[in-house]
Amino acid sequence: MKKVYARPAYCMNCHLCEVNCIVAHSRSHDVFRAYMRENLRGTARVIVEEKLPLSVAVQCRHCADPACVAGCISGAMIKDPVTGIVYCQEDKCVGCWTCVASCPFGAIRPGEKNGRPVPLKCDLCREEGEPACVAGCPNRALVFEERRAWA
């Protein structure tokens, strides 16, 4: 399965991965409208963590056996059996945040959409070909590729 991998040595802490993520998950798919009219600041599903001189984008690892799926009391968090993508069926989410507490990587944050609680986590832009964070990274600090698992 293809996943997003960070290359910290290439990250220049520009946060464009966050901006592109927000725009990709907005209704308008327009940067101005997403920030000014849809008020989506702070809803990125990828977060840049910095400890100077390095910074790195943190997002869902789409684990083989995801703790967030196992911990979800409503069955909203699922792993697609075909693609392997872990995502939330937002209409089923009850906002218990068990998924947030269960994630060992801190890649899920509590959020809100249309007045309803929803977990903010990477869904690999599953309706698109390449995740928006990867496509918009000017330094290619994020790559979308398949890697061999270590034994």
Secondary structure, 3 states (H helix, E strand, C coil): CCEEEECHHHCCCCCHHHHHHHHHCCCCCCHHHHHHHCCCCCCCCCEEEEECCEEEEECCCCCCCCHHHHHCCCCCEEECCCCCCEEECHHHCCCCCHHHHHCCCCCCEEEEECCEEEEECCCCCCCCCCCHHHHCCCCCCEEEECCCCCC
